[in-house]
């Protein structure tokens, strides 16, 4: 699904859900170069305050990106900025739902500001705000 800037309205929302699987965490480590053992080594992770492996925080950020790119506004949207606050850890194997909601629209620049939230089992794990450039409807 794809929206042009003119199709957007404040309060409009969309969700993207993905499991932070072992495979996803391993792939994210390889792609990002972040091989922190808290994400990859169960024996090490058990000795930490989390008591086990957790997914990279930015993996949840990637799920927000996926929601923006595939759902709202969709293909053609370009990230301009993202604030992000990590509230709770995501354990490997948990299902993460990223929700993006249009907060404000700048018609002059075709920019949309969206609140961004990731939840696991109804609890907020990540929150923030994104600004994206949205394609205008062709003349």
N, C-alpha and C positions, 0 to 999 in steps of 0.2 A: 504494500500500500504506500502511496506517496501523496503528500499534500503540497499544494502551492501555498505561498504566503497568504494569498487571498482566501484560502480555505480554512485558515486557522482562527480560533477564537479562544479567549481566556477561559480557563477551566477545562479545556479539552485535554484528555489524558489517554495514555496507552501503556501497556505492560509487555515485558519480555521476560520469560522464565527459562532458567538454565540450571542444570546441576553442576556444582563445583566438584566434578568428579576427579578421581586420582589422575586420570588421563589428561583432563583439562589443566590441572595444577602442574603436572609434569611438562606439558606443552608450553604453558605460560612461562615456566622457569626457563625452558630452553629458548623461547622466543625473546624474552626480556633480559636474560642473563642473570636474573635474580635467583640464585641457588641457595638462599638462606635455609639452613636445615630445619627451621621451624615449619617450613612448608613441605619438606621432602623426606626427612628422617624421623620416623615414628619414635625410635628409642630416644633420640635427642629431644624431640618435642614433648615427650612425656615428662621430662625433667623441668619444663617451663611452667609458668603460671597458667598456661592453657591446658595442660595435661594431655596434649595430643596435637597432631598436625592441624594447621589452619591454612586456608587458602590465602594467596596473596591478596592484599587489600585492593590492589589495582585490577585484579581479575573481576571484582565487582564493578569497578569503574569501566571495565571493558563491556560488561553487560549493560551498563547505562548507554555506552556508545552504540551498542547493538540496538537498543530500544529506539534511540534517536535515528539511526541509519535505516532501520527496517520498518518501524512503526509510525513514529511521530517526530518530526515531520516526514521522515522517510528518505528514500534515495534522492540524492542531490543536495541534501542538507550538509553544511560545512560547519564543523566545530570551530568556535572562536575562543571560548573559554569554558572552564569547569572548576568550580570550587567543590571540595570534597572533604567530608569529615567522617572518619571511621569510628563508629559507635560501639560495635560488638564484633568479635571474630566470627568468621564463617568457617565452619568445620568442613573438612574434606568429605564430600558425599552429600552435603546439604543442598537443597533446592533454593535458588536465589531468584526472587522476583524483583526486577527493576521496573519502576514506574516513573514516567515523565509526564509532567503536567504543565501546560502553557500558563505562565504567570503574567507575562506582559508582551506586547507586540510593538515594535518600532516600524511603522509603515514607511517612513522616509528611507530607512536603510534596509528594510526587509529582514530585520533581525527578530528572533523570538527568544525570550528568556523563559526557561523552563525550570521548575523545581525537579530535583532528581532524588529518588529514594530507592534503596534496596532493602528488601525485607526477607527474613528467614522465619518461617513459622509465625508470621504476623508481627515479628519484632524488627524494628529498624536496625540495620547493621551499617548502613552508609546513607548519608544525606548530603545534599549540596544544591548547586544551581549551575545550569549550563546556559550559554548564549550560543545560538547557532544562526548562520545566514541561511535563509530559505529561498529557493528559486521562486521567482514570480511567474504567474500564469503568462504563457506566450500571448503576444498581442494578436 
